[in-house]
Amino acid sequence: MNKKSRRLLSLGALAAILSLTLTACSGKKQSGQGKKDTKDSIALITDSNGVDDHSFNEAAWSGFKEYGKKHHYQKGKGYQYFESSSAADYTPNFNQAAESGYQTIFGVGYSLKDAVKASAKKNPKKNFVIIDDVVAGQKNVASVTFKSNESSYLAGVAAAYTTKTGKVGFVGGAKSAIISLFEAGFKQGVAAGAKAQHKKIAVSMQYVGNFTSTDKAKSIAQSMYSSNCDIVYQAAGNAGNGIFQEAKAYNQTRSSAKKVWVIGVDVDQSNLGNYKTKDGKKDNFTLTSVLKGLNVATKTLAEDAANSKFPGGKHLVYTLKDNGVSITKGKLDATAWNAAQKARKQIIAGKIKVATATK
């Protein structure tokens, strides 16, 4: 073999090696997209708040991680999330998840309802879940809602037993039937707690207008705290972080005796309440958190799908009775906690009917 032939052979071998390497890398990238043709792969489509919103999406994603850990999957290999920057991303994200091979696809939030309906119709062999709304008449869609008015009632009772000023606040995100559950339950619970103590407690209500504007939420909180509200319950998604920011700034310049509180939502938000007092002591201002069992719902439905028991066409409702909604002990004193637990038992027994909207 002459020198020119040996050189051509070497170049050919190098090209073959590069080709194999690129193919392997491509294959690895594809394998990270999902578990094609398997009934146990799941995908989460977030709303515009993203997966790390310390609230709604994060709660749903935690259920995915629990499911992945149980089945020894890794993110991107068995379960994945697709973040939406705006409503325009919803449908493309559902399509991408379906095309990537995910079998059961979750839409987190009522704003994704139309995208779920369209994608479910386009992909009849896939499973879809809408959380916080109901899709009727589509056999491959399961609907999940929560009686957040019940858990919000408990938060209202707890607030009534905690307030020192006789004024508390509620800050919602965008007005909707879902957020009305939080508002109505909280307001009714405060009224019940006030009546039991023979007190008058005022409730201030304001809405941000969306779930993203932390600055506006912070401004609302500033106004409420300045107006002598010492507890603010927020159901505002990512915007609710602004409430915590204002409470932290407020508390850092005050004595512990005049501390203001925040009631968290969806997940345990106690970590957001950590701060240092003006004399340098560590403290916390998250009074309690109203939990929404999104992690329970996502994990349960993923398991159902994996076991060929996906409840397509059904509407699942999570309540206090099945611990689908609840509140944390947080920083509640014994009196407030016991009053809330008494109310919980009465709601479960049917002795208290909690409103779903304010009059």
N, C-alpha and C positions, 0 to 999 in steps of 0.2 A: 504494500500500500504506500503511495507516494505522500509527500508532505502535505499537498493540497487536499488530498482525500481525507487524511487524518484530521485536518483542521475542520473540514466540512462535517465530519462525523462528530467531532467534539461540540460544534455549534448545534448540531441536531439533537445531541443528548441533552445539552443545556436547555434547549427549547422545550424538550419533553418534560424535564424536571420542573421547569417553571410552570408548564401547563398543568402538571399534576398538583403542584403546590397551590396554584390559583383555584383549581377545582375543589381542593380540600377546604380552602378558606371559604369559598362560596358555599360549600355544603354545610360548613359550621354555621355560617350566617343564616342559612335557610332553616337549620334545625332549631335555631333560637327563636324563630317566628311562632312556633306553636307545635302541637303534637298532631300532625295531620291524620285524619281518618280515625281518631280515637274519641270515645264518648265521654272521656273525663277531663278534657282540656277546657279551660275557662278564660274569659277575657272580661275586663272591666272598662267601660267607657265613662269617663268622668265628665262633669259639667265644666264650666270655665274656671272654677276655683282650683282645679288641679288635685292631684292625689294627696298632697301634703298640706291640706287646708286646716289641720288641727280640728276637724269637725266631720262633716257628712261623708265626703269621699274617703277620708282617712279611715273612718270607721268601717266602711264597706271593704276597703282594701285589706284591713287587718284580718277579715274573715278569709280572704284569698290566701294570705300568708299562712294562716293556720291550716288551711286545706292543703297548701303546697308542702308544708312541713310534715303533715301526717302521711302524705303520699310520696315523700322524698323527691319532690319536684323542685326545680329552680325557676326563678323569675325568667320568663322567656321560653321556658321548656315545661309546658304544662299549664302555666298561668301567666297572665300579663295584663298590664293596663295600657290604655290609649288615652292620653290627655287631650282635652279640647280647649283651645284658646278662646273660642267663641261658638255660638250656635251653628255657624257655617261648617264647623268641623264634625258635628255629630254624625251625619250620614256617611261622610267619607271614612270616619273612624270605624263605624259599624261594618262598612264594606271591607275595610282593610282587615279587621279582625276575622270576618267570615272567610275571606280569601286566604288568610294565613293559616286556616285550618282549625280555628277554635270552635268547639262544638256548642258551648253554652255561653251566651254573651249577655252581660248585665248592663243596663242603662241606669245610671245613678241620678235620680231626680226627675220630677214631673216635667221639666223642660225638655227631656229627651223622649217624651211619649211618641211624638210623630215620627221621629227617626227610628224608634223601636218598631212601630207598626209597619213602616215602609220596608225596613230591612228584613223583618220576619216574613213579610209577603214575598220578598225577593228570594229568600233562603228558607223554603218550607221544611227542609230537613235539619235545620239548626234549631237550637233552643234559645229563647230570649226571655229576659226578665226585665220588667219595668218596676223601679222602686219609687214609691210615693205617688203612684197613680194607678189607674186601672185601664187595661186594654181588653175590651170584650170582643168575643167572636173570632179570636185567632187561637187555634189549638196549639200552636207552638210558642205561645207567650204566657208566662206566669206573672201575675201582678202581686206586688207586696206593698202593704200599707201598715202604718203603726198608729195606735191610739195615743198619740203624743199629748193629747189633751188630758189624759189620765195622769201621766207622770208630771205634767206641768201643773196640775192641780196640787200635787204633793209639794212641788217647789213653792207654790203660792202659799200653802199652809206654813211651810218652813220659814218663808220670808216674813209672814205675819208675826210669827213667834220670835223673830230675830231683830226686826227693825227697832231702832231706838228713836227715830225721828217721826215715825208714823207716815213716811212717804217712801214708796218704792217705784221702780220703773221697769218698763218692758220695751225692748228695742227689737223690731223685726226686720228682716231683709226686704224682699219684695212682697207686696200684698198678694196673698193667694189663699186658697182653701186650706192648704197644708199649714201655712204659718198661722192661720186663724185658729187652728187647733191649739197651738202653743199659747197664743194670746188669751183665748177663751178659758182654757183650763187654769192658767196662772191667775187671771183676774178673779175667777170663781173661788179658787183656793185661798187667795188673799182675803176675800170677803168672808169666807167661812172661818178662817183663822182669827180674823178681827172680831167676828161675832162671838166666837167661843171665849174670847178674852174681854168682851165688852169694851172694845176699843174702836176708834175710827182710823182707818188706814187708807190713804189716797194712793191711786195707781196712775202713773203717767205713762202714756202709750205713744211711741213714735216709730216710724219706719224709715229705713235708709233709702229704699227704692230699688235696691239690688242686693246682691250677695258679695260684692267685690270692693265697694268703696270704704276702705278702712278709715280714711280721713274723715269722711262724713259721719261714720259711726262714732269716731272719737269725739267729734264736735258735739254730737247729740249727748254722749255720756257726760261731757264737760258741763253741758247745760243742766242735765239732770242732777249731777252731784252738787253743782252750785246752787240748785233750787232746793237743796236739803234732802234729796233722795239718798238713802244710804245703802240701798241694794238695787242693782240693775240686772234683770234677767235678759240675756240676749239670745235670739234665735235668728241669727243673721249670717250664717255661713262664715266665709272667710272675712267678711266685713266685721264680724264680731271680734276679731283680733284688735280692732281699734278701741273697743270697750275696755279690753284688758290693758291696753297701752295707757289709756287715760286714768284708769283706776290705779295703776302702778305709779304714774307721775303724781297723782293726787295723794296717795298714801305715803309716799316717800318724804313728804313735807309735813306730815301730821303725826300726832301721837296715836298709839294703838287704840286708845279709848275712843277716838273719833274716826276709826277706820271705816272706809266704804267697801262694799262687797260686790262681786260679780257672780251670777249663777251661770254656769257653763251649759253647753248643749251638745247633744249627739254622742260625744265621748267624754271621758273623765278629763276635764281641763284644769285639774288642780295644779299641774306644773306651770301653767300660764300665770298663776297667781303668786308665784314666788317673788319676794322683794325684800329690801332692807329698809327698816324704819329710819327716821332721821337721826336716831342715836346709834345706828349701825347694827341693830339686831335683825336676825332673819325672821321673816313672818310670811303669811300667805293670806290672800284675800278672796280665794275662790270658795264661796260659801258651800256650794254643792253643785253637782252637774246632773242635768236631765239626760239620761242615757237612752239612746235609740239603738236597738239591737241589730244594726245593719250587719255587723260581723257574724252574728248568729244566723241571720237570714241568708247571707251570701254563702257561708260555709254549708249550711243545711241543704240549700238548693243545689249546690255543686255536688254534694254527696248523693242527693236524690238522682241527679242526672247520671252520675257515674254508675249508679245501681239500676239504671233503666226505669226509674220511678219519677221522672221529671213531671211536676204537676201542671203541665201545659193546659191553658184555658181556665185555670183556677185563680181565685183571688184569695191570698193568704193575709190574714190580719193578726198582727202581733200586739199583745195587750199586757197590762199589769199581771194578769193571772198567770201567764206563761213566761213572765220575766222578759218579755219582748221589749218592754219599756220599764224604766225604773229611775231612781235617783241615788246618788252616792251619799254616804254619811258625811264626807267632806269635813267642814269645820262647824257643823251644826252642833249645838249643845244638846244635852239629853232631853230637855223639854221640847225643843223644836223637832228633833228626830222622832221622839215618841208620838208626837201629834201627827206627824207625816205618816208614820207606820199605822196608826189607828185609822187614818183616812184611807190608806191603801186597802186595809181589810174591809172597810165599809164599801169602797168602790167595787171590789171583787165580789162582795156579797150582794151587790145590787142595791144597797141602801143609799148610795149617792150616785146620781146620774150627772155625768160631767158634760157640759155644753161643748159643742163643736165649733161654735162661732159666737161672737159677741153681738148683742142686740144693738 
